[in-house]
Amino acid sequence: LGLRMSELGKTTEVITARRTESLDAHEISKLITPDTENVFGRVNIIYLLEKANLAVTLSNEKNEIVAHAAFLDYPNLDSVDPADWETWLHERYDSSNCTVPKSTLY
């Protein structure tokens, strides 16, 4: 998937979305800033890529990675058992209006 991004009517660059590969880990780690760590904590990129249900990388025309997102089927918190995350959700939040939990990504 390629998209041409524009800014104020000027064409700036083509951004391509693709599934992340393990070889992308080093370049993805370069995207981490102190603000990223403040929000998400220290992240083990390889572990995250191994556990992710979906991982997407955005790259520019020079094939430089400009963004990354990884999605799990459970909340990525140390206090949450991945096999029992629904209990964690119901104990902490009003989940009476939740959709089917099996279709949820975090």
Sequence and secondary structure as in RCSB ss.txt:
>XXXX:A:sequence
LGLRMSELGKTTEVITARRTESLDAHEISKLITPDTENVFGRVNIIYLLEKANLAVTLSNEKNEIVAHAAFLDYP
NLDSVDPADWETWLHERYDSSNCTVPKSTLY
>XXXX:A:secstr
 EEEEEETTEEEEEEEEEE  GGGHHHHHTT  HHHHHHH S  HHHHHHH SEEEEEE TT  EEEEEEE SS 
  TTS GGGHHHHHHHHS  TT   GGG   
